[in-house]
Amino acid sequence: MLSRKNRKSFKSIMTPRSEFSSGTTASIIVLCIIFGGNPVAIKLSLAGFGPFTNAGIRFAIAAAVVFLWAVFTRQPLKIKKNLWVSTFAVGMILTTQMSLFYFGMSKTNASHGVLIANLLPFIVLVLSHFFIPGENITPQKIIGMLMGFFGVFLILTDKEGLSSGCQTGDLIVLAAVFMWACRIIFTKRVIQDFEPFHLVIYPFIFAAPIFLAGGIFLDPNMIIRLDRTILGALLYQSVVIASLGFVAWNTLLKKHGASSLHSFIFVMPIAGVCFGWLILGEPLTVHLLSALALVTAGLLVFHLKLPATA
């Protein structure tokens, strides 16, 4: 058992740079676990749908769910005319990001996808340094970033038991993560003028028909097969993550800083790799476990608030 003094010291180390209440902390951890399962759900649903068809159906369902929630809770759906340009920009970035992510995930493993996705806070910090005032790159954060990037380098060089197209998929997912970081930075700059769900529902409405058109022209088969697992995975992506999860995340983003909100994102790679192993039977290779350790440790170093020295 830790003494009261040691518990206090440990708590000071584990406290993120932006103070959170216990309820906020629990919400972020649960969201990170949920988001960690997203690549696994995508892999399951890609067995039944083409990548672009999958994304189109996902965001169409998500937009409908958020719309019904907004109507039921009497949220204001109208936005000012001068904000439509920002809304369109978010929609364009989201469409590009998710097109790359789904196409990349069709070629790689869920475990690889979730680990590469966790370069997100490192890329967010670099972009924040240039585009959001007050976000500074410290030596501690540089160490965390180097650990994370080296972990992903191990993933990119992992060939054990993987298909020849897996590395190509990894690189495409990496490009998607960069676009994701761009969307976070842009959203943080404009979100104060919006209700949080505005930057969920309208980009989804914008993206869904584009994805479905892509499914018609680019997917070899829009629908491959259907069963309860595939439909459940699709609903998990669309209802749990893309609608409820995104609304919750954007609400938290409006209150807390872009980098601070990712203080607990180290939970995501652990959850994702565990889900990939347990649900999909993906191999736990030396490269994968080493990458998981490096990415997780890098995220912890990156976000921890170290105790002040006397």
C-alpha positions in Angstrom: 0.0 0.0 0.0 1.2 3.5 -0.8 1.6 5.9 2.1 -0.4 9.1 2.1 2.7 11.0 1.1 3.6 8.6 -1.7 0.0 8.6 -2.9 0.1 12.4 -3.0 3.4 12.3 -5.0 2.0 9.7 -7.4 -1.1 11.8 -8.0 1.0 14.8 -8.8 2.9 12.9 -11.4 -0.2 11.4 -13.0 -2.1 14.8 -13.1 -2.4 16.1 -16.6 -1.4 19.6 -17.5 -5.0 20.7 -17.5 -6.8 19.8 -14.3 -9.8 17.6 -14.7 -12.5 16.6 -12.3 -12.9 12.8 -11.6 -16.0 12.7 -13.8 -14.2 14.3 -16.7 -11.3 12.0 -16.2 -13.5 8.9 -16.2 -15.4 10.2 -19.3 -12.1 10.7 -21.2 -10.8 7.2 -20.3 -14.1 5.5 -21.4 -14.0 7.5 -24.6 -10.4 6.4 -25.3 -11.3 2.7 -24.7 -14.3 3.1 -27.0 -12.2 4.8 -29.7 -9.5 2.1 -29.2 -12.1 -0.4 -30.5 -12.8 1.5 -33.6 -10.2 -0.1 -35.9 -11.4 -3.5 -34.8 -15.0 -2.6 -35.6 -13.8 -1.2 -39.0 -12.0 -4.5 -39.8 -15.1 -6.5 -38.9 -17.4 -4.4 -41.0 -15.0 -4.4 -44.0 -15.7 -8.1 -44.4 -19.2 -7.1 -45.4 -18.9 -3.7 -47.1 -16.5 -1.9 -49.4 -14.3 0.8 -47.6 -16.1 3.8 -49.0 -19.6 2.2 -48.7 -18.8 1.4 -45.1 -17.8 5.0 -44.4 -20.8 6.4 -46.2 -23.3 4.2 -44.3 -21.5 4.9 -41.0 -21.7 8.7 -41.4 -25.3 8.7 -42.7 -26.4 6.8 -39.7 -24.3 9.0 -37.4 -25.8 12.2 -38.9 -29.3 10.8 -38.4 -28.6 9.9 -34.8 -27.2 13.3 -34.0 -30.0 15.0 -35.7 -32.7 13.1 -33.7 -30.7 13.8 -30.5 -30.6 17.5 -31.4 -34.4 17.6 -32.1 -35.3 15.6 -29.0 -33.1 17.8 -26.7 -34.1 21.0 -28.6 -30.6 21.9 -29.6 -30.3 24.9 -32.1 -29.6 23.5 -35.5 -29.2 26.8 -37.2 -25.7 28.3 -37.6 -24.7 31.7 -38.8 -24.1 32.2 -42.5 -20.5 33.3 -41.9 -19.7 30.0 -40.3 -20.6 27.8 -43.3 -17.1 28.2 -44.8 -15.6 26.8 -41.6 -18.2 24.0 -41.6 -17.4 23.1 -45.2 -13.6 23.1 -44.4 -14.1 20.7 -41.5 -16.3 18.5 -43.8 -13.6 18.4 -46.5 -10.8 17.5 -44.0 -13.0 14.8 -42.4 -13.8 13.3 -45.8 -10.2 13.2 -46.8 -9.1 11.8 -43.4 -11.7 9.0 -43.3 -11.2 8.1 -46.9 -7.6 7.5 -46.2 -8.3 5.8 -42.9 -10.8 3.3 -44.2 -8.8 2.5 -47.3 -5.7 2.0 -45.2 -7.5 -0.2 -42.7 -8.7 -2.4 -45.5 -5.0 -3.3 -46.1 -3.5 -3.4 -42.6 -4.2 -4.9 -39.1 -6.4 -3.2 -36.5 -3.5 -3.4 -34.0 -1.3 -1.5 -36.5 -4.0 1.0 -37.2 -4.6 1.9 -33.5 -0.9 2.3 -32.8 -0.3 4.5 -35.8 -3.4 6.5 -34.8 -1.7 7.3 -31.5 0.9 9.5 -33.2 -2.1 11.9 -33.2 -1.2 13.9 -30.0 2.4 14.3 -31.1 1.4 15.7 -34.5 -1.3 17.8 -32.8 1.4 19.3 -30.5 3.7 20.2 -33.4 0.8 21.8 -35.3 -0.4 23.5 -32.1 3.0 25.1 -31.6 2.5 27.0 -34.9 -1.2 27.6 -35.0 -2.5 27.7 -31.4 -1.0 30.3 -28.9 0.4 28.9 -25.7 1.3 25.4 -27.0 5.0 25.0 -26.5 7.3 22.0 -27.3 9.3 21.2 -24.2 12.3 18.7 -23.8 9.9 16.3 -22.0 7.5 16.3 -24.9 10.3 15.8 -27.4 11.3 12.7 -25.5 7.7 11.4 -25.6 7.4 12.2 -29.3 10.6 10.4 -30.1 9.4 7.3 -28.2 6.1 7.3 -30.0 7.6 7.8 -33.4 10.1 5.0 -32.9 7.3 2.7 -31.8 5.5 3.4 -35.0 8.7 2.9 -36.9 8.8 -0.6 -35.5 5.2 -1.1 -36.7 6.2 0.1 -40.2 9.0 -2.5 -40.3 7.0 -5.4 -38.9 6.6 -8.1 -41.5 5.9 -11.1 -39.2 2.8 -13.0 -40.3 1.5 -10.0 -42.3 0.3 -9.6 -45.9 2.5 -7.8 -48.5 0.0 -4.9 -48.6 0.1 -4.3 -44.9 3.0 -1.8 -45.0 1.2 0.2 -47.7 -1.9 0.3 -45.5 0.2 1.5 -42.6 1.5 4.4 -44.6 -2.0 5.3 -45.8 -3.3 5.2 -42.2 -0.3 7.5 -41.2 -1.5 10.0 -43.8 -5.0 9.8 -42.4 -3.7 10.5 -38.9 -1.9 13.7 -40.1 -5.3 14.9 -41.6 -7.0 14.0 -38.3 -4.5 16.3 -36.5 -5.2 19.1 -39.0 -8.9 18.7 -38.3 -8.4 18.9 -34.5 -6.3 22.1 -34.8 -8.8 23.7 -37.2 -11.7 22.7 -35.0 -10.1 24.1 -31.9 -9.6 27.4 -33.7 -13.2 27.7 -34.7 -15.2 25.7 -32.2 -15.9 28.6 -29.8 -18.3 30.0 -32.5 -20.3 26.8 -32.7 -22.3 24.4 -30.7 -20.1 21.3 -30.4 -22.5 19.0 -32.3 -22.6 21.4 -35.2 -19.1 20.3 -36.2 -20.3 16.7 -36.0 -23.6 16.7 -37.8 -22.9 19.0 -40.7 -19.5 17.5 -41.7 -21.2 14.1 -41.5 -24.0 15.2 -43.7 -21.4 16.6 -46.1 -19.2 13.5 -46.1 -21.8 10.7 -46.3 -23.0 11.2 -49.9 -19.4 11.7 -51.1 -18.4 8.4 -49.5 -21.4 6.6 -51.0 -20.6 8.0 -54.4 -17.0 6.7 -53.8 -18.5 3.3 -53.0 -20.4 3.2 -56.3 -17.4 4.1 -58.4 -14.4 2.8 -56.4 -15.5 -0.2 -54.3 -15.2 -3.5 -56.1 -18.4 -4.5 -54.2 -20.5 -2.1 -52.2 -22.0 -5.0 -50.2 -20.1 -8.2 -49.8 -22.2 -10.1 -47.2 -24.3 -9.2 -44.1 -24.5 -10.9 -40.7 -25.1 -9.8 -37.1 -21.3 -9.3 -36.5 -20.9 -7.0 -39.5 -24.0 -5.0 -38.7 -23.1 -4.7 -35.0 -19.6 -3.5 -36.0 -21.2 -0.9 -38.3 -23.6 0.3 -35.6 -20.7 0.5 -33.1 -18.8 2.8 -35.5 -21.8 5.0 -36.4 -23.8 5.3 -33.2 -21.3 4.7 -30.4 -18.2 6.4 -31.9 -19.2 8.7 -34.8 -22.2 10.2 -33.2 -22.3 9.9 -29.4 -18.5 9.7 -29.0 -17.8 12.6 -31.4 -20.3 14.9 -29.7 -18.8 14.1 -26.2 -15.3 14.6 -27.5 -16.0 17.9 -29.1 -17.8 19.1 -26.0 -14.7 18.3 -24.0 -12.5 19.9 -26.6 -14.5 23.1 -26.3 -13.7 23.2 -22.6 -10.1 22.0 -22.5 -7.0 22.5 -24.7 -6.3 20.4 -27.8 -3.2 18.8 -26.3 -4.5 18.6 -22.7 -7.5 16.6 -23.8 -5.2 13.8 -25.0 -3.7 13.4 -21.5 -5.3 9.9 -21.2 -5.1 8.8 -24.8 -2.4 6.2 -23.8 -5.4 4.0 -22.9 -6.3 3.8 -26.6 -3.4 1.8 -27.9 -3.7 -0.7 -25.0 -7.4 -1.1 -25.6 -7.0 -1.4 -29.4 -4.2 -4.0 -29.3 -6.1 -6.1 -26.7 -9.3 -5.9 -28.8 -7.4 -6.9 -32.0 -5.9 -9.9 -30.2 -9.1 -11.0 -28.4 -11.6 -10.4 -31.1 -9.7 -10.7 -34.4 -7.0 -13.1 -33.3 -4.3 -10.8 -34.6 -0.7 -12.0 -33.6 1.1 -10.3 -30.7 4.5 -10.1 -32.4 7.7 -8.8 -30.8 7.6 -5.8 -33.0 3.9 -5.1 -32.1 4.5 -5.5 -28.3 7.6 -3.4 -28.4 5.8 -0.7 -30.4 2.9 -0.8 -27.9 5.3 -0.3 -25.0 7.1 2.6 -26.7 3.9 4.3 -27.9 2.2 4.0 -24.5 5.3 5.1 -22.6 5.8 8.0 -25.0 2.3 9.2 -24.5 2.8 9.0 -20.7 6.0 10.9 -20.8 4.5 13.4 -23.2 1.6 14.2 -21.0 2.7 13.7 -17.4 3.1 16.6 -15.1 6.4 16.0 -13.3 6.6 17.1 -9.7 8.5 20.3 -9.1 12.0 20.0 -7.6 12.8 21.7 -4.4 
